[in-house]
Amino acid sequence: MRKLVEFDDNTFAALRLLATDRMNSLQELADEAFADLLRKHGRPTDVRDALKMSLAVGGKPVAKRRAPKNGRKRA
């Protein structure tokens, strides 16, 4: 998804210099910065992280099966 972000001239120049020094693109710098920001605030960055966090929070199944009304156990 594309979104437009505006920087002042000094910030943009500093980001371009950093990208050149690290041999990265501005997109790679932005990806790294946003991933760090999400991690800092405890937000998952991808589906795998979201699943790990959901298991770590509860550690229990979301819903337990109820026993059948006729008293027999499910196979």
Buried (B, 14 or more C-beta within 10 A) or exposed (E): EEEEEEEEEEEEEEBEEEBEEEEBEBEEBBEEEEBEEBEEEEEBBEEEBEEEEEEEEEEEEEEEEEEEEEEEEEE
